[in-house]
Amino acid sequence: MQKQLFDFTGLKCPLPVLKARRALKSMAIGQLAEITADDPAAPIDFQHFCETSGHTLEQQSEQNGLFTFLIRKSNE
């Protein structure tokens, strides 16, 4: 199962999470989404999103203000 890449740079809160929610709905259970965003609120937003939606935040990193999130779709 291949991971899907989503680039949400340039978008401000809450758009990255809203677009991620929509993207994950079309994905298979267990599939990985790699999301990039540059909104400073993104780390908090994506952590909260995963906690409340049941998806798994597998990995999170930041480099020069660009955040990358690896999220595994749950069985929602």
DSSP file (Angstrom, degrees, kcal/mol; ACC not computed):
  #  RESIDUE AA STRUCTURE BP1 BP2  ACC     N-H-->O    O-->H-N    N-H-->O    O-->H-N    TCO  KAPPA ALPHA  PHI   PSI    X-CA   Y-CA   Z-CA
    1    1 A M              0   0    0      0, 0.0     2,-0.2     0, 0.0    31,-0.1   0.000 360.0 360.0 360.0 122.3    0.0    0.0    0.0
    2    2 A Q        -     0   0    0      1,-0.1     2,-0.2    29,-0.1    30,-0.1  -0.564 360.0-119.7 -86.3 143.5    1.6    3.2   -1.2
    3    3 A K        -     0   0    0     -2,-0.2     2,-0.4    28,-0.1    30,-0.2  -0.522  24.1-131.4 -79.5 151.6    1.5    6.4    0.9
    4    4 A Q  E     -a   33   0A   0     28,-2.5    30,-3.2    -2,-0.2     2,-0.4  -0.834  14.0-140.5-104.0 142.0   -0.2    9.4   -0.5
    5    5 A L  E     -a   34   0A   0     -2,-0.4     2,-0.4    28,-0.2    30,-0.2  -0.845  17.6-176.8-105.7 136.1    1.5   12.8   -0.4
    6    6 A F  E     -a   35   0A   0     28,-2.8    30,-2.4    -2,-0.4     2,-0.7  -0.996  11.6-157.9-134.2 128.2   -0.3   16.1    0.3
    7    7 A D  E     +a   36   0A   0     -2,-0.4    30,-0.2    28,-0.2    28,-0.1  -0.907  20.8 163.7-109.4 107.9    1.2   19.5    0.2
    8    8 A F    >   +     0   0    0     28,-3.3     3,-1.4    -2,-0.7    30,-0.4  -0.025  25.4 141.7-112.0  27.9   -0.7   22.1    2.3
    9    9 A T  T 3   +     0   0    0      1,-0.2     3,-0.1    28,-0.2    28,-0.1  -0.414  63.9  31.6 -68.7 147.8    2.0   24.7    2.5
   10   10 A G  T 3  S+     0   0    0      1,-0.3     2,-0.3    -2,-0.1    -1,-0.2   0.307  94.3 114.0  87.9  -8.6    0.8   28.3    2.2
   11   11 A L    <   -     0   0    0     -3,-1.4    -1,-0.3     3,-0.0     2,-0.3  -0.757  55.3-144.8 -97.7 143.0   -2.5   27.4    4.0
   12   12 A K    >   -     0   0    0     -2,-0.3     3,-2.1     1,-0.1    27,-0.0  -0.722  42.6 -39.5-105.7 156.1   -3.4   28.8    7.4
   13   13 A C  T 3  S+     0   0    0      1,-0.3    -1,-0.1    -2,-0.3    29,-0.0  -0.207 122.1  16.3 -49.3 134.6   -5.3   27.2   10.2
   14   14 A P  T 3> S+     0   0    0      0, 0.0     4,-2.3     0, 0.0     3,-0.4  -0.945 109.9  76.4 -97.8  11.6   -7.7   25.5   10.0
   15   15 A L  H <> S+     0   0    0     -3,-2.1     4,-2.8     1,-0.2     5,-0.3   0.857  90.7  55.2 -57.5 -43.1   -7.3   24.7    6.3
   16   16 A P  H  > S+     0   0    0      0, 0.0     4,-2.0     0, 0.0    -1,-0.2   0.927 113.7  41.7 -57.2 -42.8   -4.5   22.1    6.5
   17   17 A V  H  > S+     0   0    0     -3,-0.4     4,-2.7     2,-0.2    -2,-0.2   0.904 114.0  51.7 -70.9 -40.2   -6.5   19.9    8.9
   18   18 A L  H  X S+     0   0    0     -4,-2.3     4,-1.9     1,-0.2    -1,-0.2   0.915 112.8  45.3 -62.5 -41.7   -9.7   20.4    7.0
   19   19 A K  H  X S+     0   0    0     -4,-2.8     4,-2.4    -5,-0.2    -1,-0.2   0.867 112.1  52.3 -69.5 -35.7   -8.1   19.3    3.8
   20   20 A A  H  X S+     0   0    0     -4,-2.0     4,-2.8    -5,-0.3     5,-0.2   0.913 107.1  52.7 -65.0 -42.2   -6.3   16.4    5.5
   21   21 A R  H  X S+     0   0    0     -4,-2.7     4,-1.4     1,-0.2    -2,-0.2   0.931 111.8  45.7 -58.6 -46.0   -9.7   15.2    6.9
   22   22 A R  H  X S+     0   0    0     -4,-1.9     4,-0.7     1,-0.2    -1,-0.2   0.913 113.3  49.7 -64.0 -42.7  -11.2   15.2    3.4
   23   23 A A  H >< S+     0   0    0     -4,-2.4     3,-0.9     1,-0.2     4,-0.3   0.909 107.9  53.0 -63.8 -42.7   -8.1   13.5    1.9
   24   24 A L  H >< S+     0   0    0     -4,-2.8     3,-1.4     1,-0.2    -1,-0.2   0.819  98.2  65.5 -65.1 -30.1   -8.1   10.7    4.5
   25   25 A K  H 3< S+     0   0    0     -4,-1.4    -1,-0.2     1,-0.3    -2,-0.2   0.826 102.3  48.3 -61.4 -30.3  -11.8    9.9    3.9
   26   26 A S  T << S+     0   0    0     -3,-0.9    -1,-0.3    -4,-0.7    -2,-0.2   0.464  98.7  91.2 -89.6  -0.8  -10.9    8.8    0.4
   27   27 A M  S <  S-     0   0    0     -3,-1.4     2,-0.1    -4,-0.3     3,-0.1  -0.534  81.4-103.1 -95.4 161.2   -8.0    6.6    1.5
   28   28 A A    >   -     0   0    0     -2,-0.2     3,-2.0     1,-0.1    45,-0.3  -0.479  46.7 -90.2 -78.4 150.6   -7.9    2.9    2.5
   29   29 A I  T 3  S+     0   0    0      1,-0.3    45,-0.2    -2,-0.1    46,-0.1  -0.398 115.5  20.0 -59.7 132.2   -7.8    1.9    6.2
   30   30 A G  T 3  S+     0   0    0     43,-1.9    -1,-0.3     1,-0.3    44,-0.1   0.265  92.9 133.3  90.2 -11.4   -4.2    1.5    7.2
   31   31 A Q    <   -     0   0    0     -3,-2.0    42,-2.7    43,-0.1     2,-0.4  -0.393  53.1-124.4 -72.9 150.9   -2.9    3.7    4.4
   32   32 A L  E     - B   0  72A   0     40,-0.2   -28,-2.5   -31,-0.1     2,-0.5  -0.780  16.8-161.7-100.0 139.7   -0.3    6.4    5.2
   33   33 A A  E     -aB   4  71A   0     38,-2.8    38,-2.8    -2,-0.4     2,-0.6  -0.983   5.2-156.8-115.9 128.6   -0.7   10.1    4.3
   34   34 A E  E     -aB   5  70A   0    -30,-3.2   -28,-2.8    -2,-0.5     2,-0.4  -0.935  19.0-172.7-105.0 116.8    2.4   12.3    4.3
   35   35 A I  E     -aB   6  69A   0     34,-3.0    34,-2.9    -2,-0.6     2,-0.4  -0.913  11.7-163.7-116.8 132.7    1.4   15.8    4.8
   36   36 A T  E     +aB   7  68A   0    -30,-2.4   -28,-3.3    -2,-0.4     2,-0.3  -0.942  18.4 160.3-114.1 140.3    3.5   19.0    4.6
   37   37 A A  E     - B   0  67A   0     30,-2.1    30,-3.2    -2,-0.4   -28,-0.2  -0.985  31.2-159.3-152.7 153.4    2.4   22.3    6.0
   38   38 A D        +     0   0    0    -30,-0.4   -29,-0.1    -2,-0.3   -26,-0.1   0.296  52.8 121.0-120.1   9.0    4.1   25.5    7.1
   39   39 A D    >   -     0   0    0    -28,-0.2     3,-2.2   -31,-0.2   -27,-0.1  -0.608  63.6-136.5 -71.9 126.8    1.4   27.0    9.4
   40   40 A P  T 3  S+     0   0    0      0, 0.0     4,-0.3     0, 0.0    -1,-0.1   0.748 104.3  55.0 -57.8 -23.1    3.0   27.5   12.8
   41   41 A A  T 3> S+     0   0    0      1,-0.2     4,-2.6     2,-0.1     3,-0.3   0.549  81.1  96.1 -84.9  -7.2   -0.1   26.0   14.4
   42   42 A A  H <> S+     0   0    0     -3,-2.2     4,-3.2     1,-0.2     5,-0.3   0.864  76.7  55.1 -56.0 -44.0    0.0   22.8   12.4
   43   43 A P  H  > S+     0   0    0      0, 0.0     4,-1.8     0, 0.0    -1,-0.2   0.931 114.8  39.6 -58.3 -44.3    1.8   20.6   15.0
   44   44 A I  H  > S+     0   0    0     -3,-0.3     4,-2.4    -4,-0.3     5,-0.2   0.920 117.0  51.0 -67.9 -43.3   -0.8   21.3   17.6
   45   45 A D  H  X S+     0   0    0     -4,-2.6     4,-2.6     1,-0.2    -1,-0.2   0.919 112.5  44.4 -62.0 -45.6   -3.7   21.1   15.1
   46   46 A F  H  X S+     0   0    0     -4,-3.2     4,-2.4     2,-0.2    -1,-0.2   0.866 111.9  52.4 -71.9 -34.7   -2.6   17.7   13.6
   47   47 A Q  H  X S+     0   0    0     -4,-1.8     4,-2.2    -5,-0.3    -1,-0.2   0.947 113.8  43.9 -62.6 -46.2   -1.9   16.2   17.0
   48   48 A H  H  X S+     0   0    0     -4,-2.4     4,-2.4     2,-0.2     5,-0.2   0.909 111.6  54.1 -64.4 -42.3   -5.4   17.2   18.2
   49   49 A F  H  X S+     0   0    0     -4,-2.6     4,-2.0    -5,-0.2     6,-0.3   0.926 110.8  45.6 -57.4 -47.0   -6.9   16.1   14.9
   50   50 A C  H  X S+     0   0    0     -4,-2.4     4,-1.7     1,-0.2     5,-0.3   0.901 112.2  51.3 -66.3 -40.2   -5.4   12.6   15.3
   51   51 A E  H  < S+     0   0    0     -4,-2.2    -1,-0.2     1,-0.2    -2,-0.2   0.897 117.3  38.6 -62.9 -40.1   -6.4   12.3   18.9
   52   52 A T  H  < S+     0   0    0     -4,-2.4    -1,-0.2     1,-0.2    -2,-0.2   0.738 120.6  43.4 -86.0 -22.8  -10.0   13.2   18.2
   53   53 A S  H  < S-     0   0    0     -4,-2.0    -2,-0.2    -5,-0.2    -3,-0.2   0.638 103.8-120.5 -98.0 -15.4  -10.4   11.3   14.9
   54   54 A G     <  +     0   0    0     -4,-1.7    21,-0.2     1,-0.3    -3,-0.1   0.402  66.6 135.1  90.9  -3.9   -8.7    8.1   15.9
   55   55 A H        -     0   0    0     -6,-0.3     2,-0.6    -5,-0.3    -1,-0.3  -0.379  56.9-116.4 -72.1 159.8   -6.0    8.3   13.2
   56   56 A T  E     -C   72   0A   0     16,-2.3    16,-2.9    -3,-0.1     2,-1.2  -0.881   9.5-146.5-105.8 123.0   -2.4    7.6   14.2
   57   57 A L  E     +C   71   0A   0     -2,-0.6    14,-0.2    14,-0.2     3,-0.1  -0.747  24.0 177.1 -83.8  97.2    0.2   10.3   14.0
   58   58 A E  E     -     0   0A   0     12,-2.1     2,-0.3    -2,-1.2    -1,-0.2   0.867  60.9  -1.7 -72.6 -38.4    3.1    8.0   13.1
   59   59 A Q  E     -C   70   0A   0     11,-1.4    11,-2.8    -3,-0.2     2,-0.3  -0.996  55.0-171.1-156.8 148.8    5.8   10.7   12.8
   60   60 A Q  E     +C   69   0A   0     -2,-0.3     2,-0.3     9,-0.2     9,-0.2  -0.989  15.0 165.5-144.4 134.3    6.2   14.4   12.9
   61   61 A S  E     -C   68   0A   0      7,-2.3     7,-2.5    -2,-0.3     2,-0.4  -0.955  18.8-152.9-145.6 164.9    9.2   16.5   12.0
   62   62 A E  E     +C   67   0A   0     -2,-0.3     2,-0.3     5,-0.2     5,-0.2  -0.998  12.1 174.2-141.9 135.5   10.1   20.1   11.3
   63   63 A Q  E >  S-C   66   0A   0      3,-2.1     3,-1.6    -2,-0.4    -2,-0.0  -0.913  74.7 -21.8-145.4 116.2   12.8   21.6    9.1
   64   64 A N  T 3  S-     0   0    0     -2,-0.3     3,-0.1     1,-0.3    -2,-0.0   0.862 127.7 -48.0  54.3  41.2   13.2   25.3    8.5
   65   65 A G  T 3  S+     0   0    0      1,-0.2     2,-0.6   -25,-0.0    -1,-0.3   0.489 113.1 117.6  82.4   2.3    9.6   26.0    9.3
   66   66 A L  E <   - C   0  63A   0     -3,-1.6    -3,-2.1   -57,-0.0     2,-0.3  -0.920  50.6-155.7-105.9 121.3    8.2   23.2    7.1
   67   67 A F  E     -BC  37  62A   0    -30,-3.2   -30,-2.1    -2,-0.6     2,-0.4  -0.750   5.6-163.6 -98.1 141.0    6.3   20.5    9.1
   68   68 A T  E     -BC  36  61A   0     -7,-2.5    -7,-2.3    -2,-0.3     2,-0.4  -0.992   5.7-171.5-124.9 131.7    5.9   17.0    7.9
   69   69 A F  E     -BC  35  60A   0    -34,-2.9   -34,-3.0    -2,-0.4     2,-0.6  -0.975  12.4-158.2-124.5 134.7    3.3   14.6    9.3
   70   70 A L  E     -BC  34  59A   0    -11,-2.8   -12,-2.1    -2,-0.4   -11,-1.4  -0.953  21.3-177.7-112.1 112.5    2.9   10.9    8.7
   71   71 A I  E     -BC  33  57A   0    -38,-2.8   -38,-2.8    -2,-0.6     2,-0.5  -0.935  18.3-149.3-119.5 130.7   -0.6    9.9    9.5
   72   72 A R  E     -BC  32  56A   0    -16,-2.9   -16,-2.3    -2,-0.4   -40,-0.2  -0.864  26.9-120.6 -98.5 126.6   -2.0    6.4    9.3
   73   73 A K        -     0   0    0    -42,-2.7   -43,-1.9    -2,-0.5     2,-0.1  -0.423  26.2-147.8 -67.7 134.7   -5.7    6.2    8.5
   74   74 A S        -     0   0    0    -45,-0.2     2,-0.4    -2,-0.1   -43,-0.1  -0.200  33.4 -91.2 -87.9-173.7   -7.9    4.5   11.1
   75   75 A N              0   0    0      1,-0.2   -46,-0.1   -21,-0.2    -2,-0.0  -0.223 360.0 360.0 -94.0  44.8  -11.0    2.5   10.5
   76   76 A E              0   0    0     -2,-0.4    -1,-0.2   -23,-0.0   -51,-0.0   0.486 360.0 360.0 -67.9 360.0  -13.3    5.5   10.9
